[in-house]
Amino acid sequence: MDLQILTFAFVGITFAVYISIAFWAKASSTKEFYVAGGVVHPVANGMATAADWMSAASFISMAGLIAFLGYGGSVFLMGWTGGYVLLAMLLAPYLRKHGSYTVPEFINDRYYSKAARVVAVICLIIASVTYVIGQMKGIGVAFSRFLEVSYEIGLIVGIGIVLIYAVLGGMKGITYTQIAQYVIMIIAYTIPAIFISLQLTGNPIPQLGLGSTLADGSGTYLLDKLDQIVVGLGFAEYTTTPRLSMTNTFVYTLSLMIGTAGLPHVIMRFFTVKNVQSARQSAGWALLFIAILYTTAPAVAAMARLNLMQTVHNTEIKQLPEWVENWKTTGLLEYEDKNGDGRIQYTGNKKTNEMTKVDRDIMVLANPEIAQLPNWVIALVVAGGLAAALSTAAGLLLAIASSISHDLLKGVWRPHINEKEELMWSRLSMVGAIALAGYFGFNPPGFAAGTVALAFGLAASSIFPALMMGIFSRKMNKEGAIAGMIAGIGITLLYVFQHKGIMFIPETSFLGDMSPNWFLGIEPNAFGAIGAVVNFVVAYIVASNTAAVSTDVDAMVTNMRKP
């Protein structure tokens, strides 16, 4: 069957499921809108959390980054999964025991300060808006290629779907929609990986295929073959060359870990379960569900890179496969016959490289086409990519909307509004957040995962320290928390904007490409960990020179930390 017809069918069916769930799970109270009534089962919440977490960056961009960065791309795997361990052990149980609806509400109660709540809202919005940009681009990329519509039309359709199920159902609708999206997403990601692993190695398990010998009978291991090809063409070795420096790799990993643990839309998921035990169980289930995709991603990355190099390099332009021309029309893939020999030389030398643009974000979506898999597999991957982008976008938009309606309006400006009015304002805030996300979707900076990595740095430098000190330090007061959040996110933003022209590093980069102006050789996307250190230091200095916390706050912290 024709690819476009299949894609419309798969995407249409999944969108119909999302909209049906939205009408079924329409929120009728603020508790349902913010925390799905607080009665979500740990397994269901784990699945929804995994979908909320595995965004377009995970589904579309991560394997593409690993495909070009190789060993250096491991920071995303270690950082994003390691952050869930921190979240499960250090934050989720305590925050659930406190019983807040939102992160700024917890900060308000713990530090007994509306000013701290407002600062937390500002930090949340900055991080969440930065994060949602990547999801918007993921939606546009998938639509523009496979539904043969413009990027703008694809983005409008995606925004419309999110508008329906997020505004109607709030957290309740988003939760059950995300369960469906996880199922679609994981099937869409693993089936092509199984096919390609069988093709290349004869092993149907991608995780094992990555370490297997090729099926051509040569006895050569897949990764050895990939190293031979990329090194021979002038690229950095795939399996052992670190990206930039080990210091940068360590700090980048740390930034992604504590950024994960500080992302409000992820933390909010643990407010939807019944009790502390369920919050811990949810984190465990989420890690399991995430691991299915995250252990598959390195295999997808390596196999996609191998297929790409073998398919394109030194091929006559007249004989280039159809997928190359298809992606060329999107502007995400470009080539130029610089030497006029009628062939494409794909090399690591900028002067002789004739593949002038290979957007990392296309690798997962193009992988089934490169491997010449059936059209239904390609259509399935499109549906999965859209599910990933939509699921995380919805969670982020809810975090933004709830911070405006619940934390600013109800918590600061109009504390006496009734529940019906608050629910109305929650939905209006969601519409406004979607409009803002749409604007940035039409003007996306950089590629999806790079933008997302910056969002993690912003969360790491502002929200995570405030939560950690709020839970584990009885002496931390509102002055310290406010000063720490402002200092942490301020220095991170300053560093990022100072180096904005060199935020995204070419695929051929390794040790020699660091900017001499980078602090300790740390790139802007990794600076969130340094911002977090600044946050902690400033907070403790200010707290030690201002009034001590009240006995009520001390008792709150003690009670929150009781088993």
C-alpha positions in Angstrom: 0.0 0.0 0.0 1.1 3.6 -0.7 3.3 5.1 2.1 1.3 8.3 2.4 -2.0 6.4 2.7 -0.6 4.1 5.4 0.8 7.1 7.2 -2.5 9.0 7.2 -4.2 5.8 8.4 -1.8 5.1 11.3 -1.6 8.8 12.4 -5.4 9.2 12.0 -6.2 6.2 14.1 -3.8 7.2 16.9 -5.2 10.8 16.9 -8.7 9.4 17.1 -7.7 7.4 20.1 -6.2 10.5 21.8 -9.4 12.6 21.2 -11.7 9.8 22.4 -9.7 9.5 25.6 -9.9 13.3 26.1 -13.7 13.2 26.0 -13.9 10.2 28.2 -11.5 11.6 30.8 -12.7 15.2 30.9 -11.7 16.9 34.1 -14.6 18.1 36.3 -12.5 19.5 39.2 -9.2 21.2 39.8 -7.8 18.1 41.5 -8.6 16.1 38.4 -7.1 18.8 36.2 -3.9 19.2 38.2 -3.2 15.7 39.6 -5.8 13.4 37.8 -7.7 13.0 41.1 -4.6 11.5 42.9 -5.8 8.0 42.2 -3.7 6.8 39.3 -2.3 3.2 39.7 1.6 3.0 40.0 1.9 0.9 36.8 -0.3 3.2 34.8 1.5 6.2 36.2 4.9 4.6 35.4 3.8 4.1 31.8 2.4 7.7 31.6 5.6 9.0 33.2 7.7 7.2 30.6 5.7 8.7 27.8 5.8 12.1 29.4 9.6 11.7 29.7 10.4 10.1 26.3 9.9 13.2 24.2 10.8 14.0 20.6 14.3 14.3 21.9 14.4 10.7 23.1 12.4 9.2 20.2 13.7 11.3 17.3 16.9 13.1 18.3 18.7 11.0 20.9 19.6 8.1 18.5 20.5 10.7 15.9 22.9 12.3 18.3 24.5 9.0 19.3 24.7 8.1 15.6 27.0 11.0 14.9 28.7 11.5 18.3 29.2 7.8 19.1 30.9 7.3 22.4 30.3 11.0 23.2 26.6 10.6 22.9 26.5 8.4 25.9 26.0 11.5 28.1 22.4 11.5 27.1 21.8 7.9 28.0 23.5 8.2 31.4 22.2 11.6 32.3 18.6 11.1 31.4 18.2 7.7 33.0 20.4 8.5 36.0 18.2 11.4 36.8 15.3 9.1 37.4 17.3 7.3 40.1 17.8 10.7 41.9 14.2 11.6 41.4 13.0 8.2 42.9 15.3 8.3 45.9 15.6 12.0 46.8 12.6 13.9 45.7 9.4 12.0 44.6 8.5 10.3 47.9 9.0 13.4 50.0 7.1 15.7 47.6 4.2 13.2 47.4 4.1 13.1 51.2 3.8 16.8 51.3 0.8 16.7 49.1 1.2 19.7 46.8 -0.3 20.0 43.4 2.7 21.8 41.8 6.4 22.4 42.4 6.0 26.2 43.1 3.2 25.3 45.6 5.7 23.1 47.5 8.3 25.9 47.5 5.7 28.4 48.7 4.7 26.1 51.7 8.3 25.0 52.5 9.8 28.5 52.5 6.6 30.2 53.6 7.0 32.8 50.9 4.9 34.0 48.0 8.0 35.7 46.5 9.8 32.3 46.4 6.7 30.8 44.7 6.8 33.6 42.0 10.5 33.1 41.4 9.9 29.3 41.1 7.1 29.9 38.6 9.4 32.1 36.5 12.2 29.5 36.5 9.6 26.8 35.7 8.2 28.7 32.7 11.7 29.5 31.3 12.8 25.8 31.5 9.5 24.4 30.2 9.1 26.8 27.3 12.7 26.0 26.3 11.9 22.3 26.5 8.6 22.5 24.5 10.4 24.1 21.6 12.0 20.7 20.8 8.7 19.0 20.9 7.2 21.4 18.4 10.0 20.9 16.0 9.6 17.1 16.3 6.0 17.4 15.3 6.7 19.6 12.3 9.6 17.4 11.1 7.5 14.3 11.1 4.5 15.8 9.4 6.4 17.7 6.8 8.2 14.6 5.5 5.6 11.8 5.7 2.3 13.6 5.3 3.7 15.7 2.5 2.4 18.9 4.1 4.4 22.0 5.0 6.2 22.2 8.4 3.7 24.9 9.4 0.6 22.9 8.6 2.0 19.9 10.4 2.7 22.0 13.5 -0.8 23.5 13.5 -2.4 20.0 13.3 -0.2 18.8 16.2 -1.0 21.8 18.3 -4.8 21.3 17.6 -4.6 17.7 18.9 -2.8 18.7 22.1 -5.3 21.6 22.6 -8.2 19.2 22.6 -7.0 16.5 25.0 -5.0 18.8 27.3 -7.5 21.5 27.7 -10.4 19.2 28.1 -8.9 16.6 30.4 -6.0 18.3 32.2 -3.7 15.9 34.0 -6.5 13.3 34.0 -6.9 13.3 30.2 -3.1 13.7 29.6 -2.4 10.6 31.9 -4.6 8.2 30.0 -3.6 9.6 26.7 0.0 9.2 27.6 -0.5 5.5 28.4 -1.8 5.0 24.9 1.0 7.0 23.5 3.6 4.9 25.3 2.3 1.7 23.8 2.3 3.3 20.3 5.7 4.8 20.9 7.5 1.7 22.1 6.0 -0.5 19.4 7.0 2.0 16.8 10.6 2.2 18.1 11.4 -1.5 18.7 9.8 -3.1 15.6 12.1 -1.3 13.0 15.1 -2.0 15.3 14.3 -5.7 15.3 14.0 -5.7 11.5 17.3 -3.9 11.0 19.1 -5.9 13.6 18.0 -9.1 11.8 19.1 -7.7 8.5 22.6 -6.7 9.7 23.5 -9.3 12.3 20.8 -12.1 12.1 20.0 -11.3 15.8 16.4 -10.2 16.4 17.3 -8.5 19.7 18.8 -5.1 18.9 20.6 -4.8 22.2 22.5 -8.0 21.4 22.8 -7.3 17.7 24.8 -4.2 18.6 27.6 -6.4 19.9 27.2 -9.2 17.3 29.1 -10.0 14.1 27.6 -9.1 10.8 25.4 -11.5 9.0 27.5 -11.4 5.8 29.7 -14.2 7.1 32.8 -12.0 7.4 33.0 -12.5 11.1 33.4 -8.7 11.6 31.7 -7.2 14.5 29.1 -4.5 13.7 30.9 -1.8 15.7 34.3 -2.7 14.3 32.9 -2.4 10.8 31.4 1.0 11.7 34.7 2.2 13.1 36.6 1.1 10.0 34.2 3.0 7.7 34.0 6.3 9.7 37.7 6.5 10.4 38.5 5.7 6.8 36.3 8.6 5.7 37.9 11.0 8.1 35.4 11.0 10.9 36.2 10.5 14.6 36.3 6.9 15.8 32.8 5.9 16.8 33.4 3.7 19.9 36.2 5.4 21.8 36.7 9.0 20.9 35.2 11.2 23.7 33.3 14.3 22.7 35.2 17.5 23.6 36.8 16.6 27.1 36.2 14.2 30.0 35.5 17.2 32.2 32.8 18.4 29.8 31.4 14.9 29.6 31.1 14.6 33.4 29.5 18.0 33.9 27.1 17.4 30.9 26.0 14.1 32.4 25.5 15.6 35.8 23.6 18.5 34.4 21.2 16.2 32.6 20.8 14.0 35.7 19.9 16.8 38.1 17.9 18.6 35.4 15.8 15.4 35.0 15.2 15.4 38.8 14.2 19.0 38.7 11.8 19.1 35.7 8.4 20.2 37.0 6.3 18.3 34.4 8.1 15.0 35.5 7.8 15.7 39.2 4.0 16.5 38.8 3.4 12.9 37.7 4.2 11.7 41.2 1.5 13.9 42.7 -1.1 11.8 40.8 -0.8 8.6 42.9 -2.4 7.7 46.2 0.6 7.7 48.6 4.3 7.7 49.1 4.7 4.0 48.4 2.9 4.4 45.1 5.2 7.3 44.2 8.2 5.0 44.7 6.6 2.2 42.8 5.8 4.6 39.9 9.4 5.6 39.7 10.5 2.0 39.4 7.9 1.2 36.7 8.8 4.3 34.8 12.5 3.3 34.8 11.6 -0.1 33.5 9.4 1.3 30.7 12.0 3.9 29.8 14.8 1.3 29.7 13.1 -0.6 26.9 13.6 2.4 24.6 16.9 3.6 26.0 18.7 0.3 25.7 17.5 0.0 22.1 18.6 3.5 21.1 22.4 2.8 20.9 21.7 -0.1 18.5 19.4 2.1 16.4 22.0 4.8 16.3 24.9 2.5 15.3 22.9 0.6 12.7 21.5 3.8 11.2 24.9 5.3 10.9 26.3 2.2 9.2 23.4 2.0 6.8 23.7 5.7 6.0 27.4 5.6 5.2 27.2 2.4 3.1 24.2 3.7 1.2 25.3 7.2 0.4 29.1 7.4 0.2 30.5 7.3 -3.4 27.1 6.6 -4.9 26.2 8.1 -8.3 23.8 10.9 -8.0 21.5 9.3 -10.6 21.5 6.1 -8.5 20.8 7.7 -5.1 18.0 5.9 -3.3 14.5 7.5 -3.3 14.7 8.3 0.5 17.6 10.7 -0.2 15.5 12.8 -2.6 12.4 12.6 -0.3 14.3 14.0 2.7 16.1 16.6 0.5 12.8 18.2 -0.3 12.3 18.9 3.5 15.6 20.8 3.6 16.9 18.5 6.4 19.2 16.7 4.0 21.4 18.4 1.4 24.2 17.4 -0.9 26.4 19.2 -3.5 28.6 17.6 -6.2 31.6 19.8 -5.5 34.1 18.0 -7.7 31.6 17.4 -10.6 32.3 13.6 -10.8 28.6 12.7 -10.6 29.0 10.9 -7.2 28.6 11.8 -3.6 31.6 11.8 -1.4 30.6 11.7 2.3 33.7 12.4 4.3 34.8 14.1 7.6 36.8 16.7 5.6 34.7 19.8 5.4 36.3 20.7 2.0 35.6 17.4 0.3 32.4 16.4 2.1 29.5 16.6 -0.4 26.8 15.7 2.1 26.5 19.3 3.1 23.7 18.8 5.6 22.5 15.7 7.5 20.1 16.9 10.2 20.5 14.5 13.2 16.7 14.7 13.8 16.0 12.7 10.6 18.0 9.5 11.6 15.3 7.6 13.4 12.5 8.6 11.0 14.6 7.9 7.9 16.1 4.7 9.3 13.4 2.3 8.0 13.6 3.9 4.6 17.3 3.6 4.5 17.0 -0.1 5.4 14.2 -0.6 2.8 11.7 -1.8 5.3 8.0 -2.2 4.4 5.9 0.9 4.2 3.8 0.0 7.2 6.9 0.0 9.4 7.8 3.5 8.2 4.2 4.7 8.9 4.4 3.1 12.4 7.6 5.1 13.1 5.9 8.3 12.1 3.0 7.6 14.5 5.5 6.8 17.3 7.5 10.0 16.7 4.3 12.1 16.9 3.2 10.3 20.0 6.5 11.1 21.7 6.4 14.8 20.8 2.7 15.2 21.7 3.0 13.3 25.0 5.8 15.5 26.4 4.4 18.7 24.9 1.1 18.1 26.8 2.9 17.5 30.1 5.0 20.6 29.7 2.1 22.7 28.7 0.1 21.5 31.8 3.1 22.4 34.0 3.2 25.9 32.5 -0.6 26.4 32.7 -0.9 25.1 36.3 1.9 27.4 37.4 -0.1 30.4 36.0 -3.6 29.4 37.2 -2.8 27.6 40.5 0.4 29.3 41.6 0.1 32.9 40.4 -3.6 33.4 40.1 -4.9 31.3 43.0 -1.8 31.3 45.1 -0.8 35.0 44.8 -3.2 37.3 43.0 -6.7 36.0 43.7 -6.6 33.5 46.5 -10.3 33.6 47.1 -11.6 32.5 43.7 -13.8 29.4 43.8 -12.9 26.0 42.2 -15.1 26.6 39.1 -13.3 29.9 38.3 -9.9 28.3 38.9 -10.8 25.4 36.5 -11.8 28.0 33.9 -8.6 29.9 34.3 -6.6 26.7 34.2 -8.1 25.9 30.8 -7.5 29.5 29.6 -3.9 29.3 30.8 -3.5 26.0 28.9 -4.7 27.7 25.7 -2.3 30.6 26.2 0.6 28.1 26.9 -0.2 26.3 23.7 -0.2 29.5 21.7 3.2 30.4 23.1 4.5 27.0 22.3 3.2 27.3 18.8 4.9 30.6 18.3 8.3 29.1 19.2 7.5 26.0 17.1 7.3 28.3 14.0 10.7 29.8 15.0 12.7 26.9 16.5 16.3 27.5 17.5 18.7 24.6 16.8 17.8 20.9 16.6 15.5 19.3 19.1 17.8 17.5 21.5 20.2 20.5 21.8 17.3 22.7 22.8 16.1 20.1 25.2 19.5 19.8 26.8 19.5 23.5 27.5 16.1 23.1 29.2 17.6 20.5 31.5 20.4 22.9 32.4 18.0 25.6 33.3 16.0 23.2 35.6 19.2 21.9 37.1 20.4 25.3 38.0 17.2 26.7 39.5 14.6 24.2 40.6 16.5 21.1 41.7 18.7 22.9 44.4 15.6 24.6 45.8 13.8 21.3 46.2 16.8 19.5 47.6 17.5 22.2 50.2 13.8 22.4 51.0 13.7 18.7 51.8 17.1 18.0 53.4 18.0 21.3 55.1 16.2 22.6 58.1 18.2 25.8 58.1 17.4 26.9 54.5 15.2 29.9 54.6 13.2 31.9 52.0 15.9 34.5 51.4 18.5 31.8 50.7 16.2 29.9 48.3 15.2 33.0 46.4 18.8 34.2 46.0 20.0 30.8 45.0 17.3 30.3 42.3 18.0 33.7 40.8 21.8 33.3 40.9 21.7 29.7 39.5 19.4 30.4 36.5 20.9 33.8 36.0 24.5 32.7 35.6 23.4 29.8 33.4 21.4 32.0 31.0 24.3 34.5 31.0 26.7 31.8 30.0 24.4 30.4 27.3 23.7 33.7 25.7 27.3 34.7 25.8 28.2 31.6 23.8 25.0 31.3 21.8 26.8 31.3 18.5 28.7 28.1 19.3 26.1 26.1 21.2 25.7 23.3 18.8 28.8 21.4 17.8 29.5 19.8 14.4 29.4 16.1 14.1 33.1 15.9 13.4 34.0 17.6 16.6 36.3 16.1 19.3 39.0 17.4 21.6 40.3 20.1 19.4 37.1 22.0 18.9 36.5 23.5 22.3 36.1 27.3 22.5 38.9 29.0 24.4 36.3 31.2 26.1 34.4 28.2 27.7 34.8 28.0 31.4 37.0 24.9 32.1 36.1 23.7 28.6 32.4 23.3 29.5 29.9 23.9 26.7 26.8 26.0 27.2 24.3 23.1 27.2 26.3 21.5 30.0 26.6 24.6 32.2 23.4 23.8 34.3 25.5 21.7 36.8 27.8 24.7 37.4 24.7 26.9 37.8 23.4 24.4 40.4 26.6 24.7 42.4 26.3 28.5 42.3 22.7 28.1 43.5 23.7 26.0 46.5 26.6 28.2 47.5 24.7 31.5 47.2 21.7 30.0 49.0 23.8 28.9 52.0 25.7 32.1 52.2 22.5 34.2 52.2 20.7 31.8 54.6 23.5 31.9 57.1 23.3 35.7 57.2 19.6 36.1 57.5 16.8 35.1 59.9 16.4 31.4 60.9 13.4 29.5 59.8 10.3 29.3 62.0 9.5 26.3 64.2 6.5 25.5 62.0 8.7 25.1 58.9 11.2 23.1 60.9 8.4 20.8 62.0 7.2 20.5 58.4 10.6 19.4 57.2 10.9 16.9 60.1 7.4 15.4 59.3 8.1 15.2 55.6 11.2 13.2 56.1 9.7 10.7 58.5 9.4 7.2 56.9 
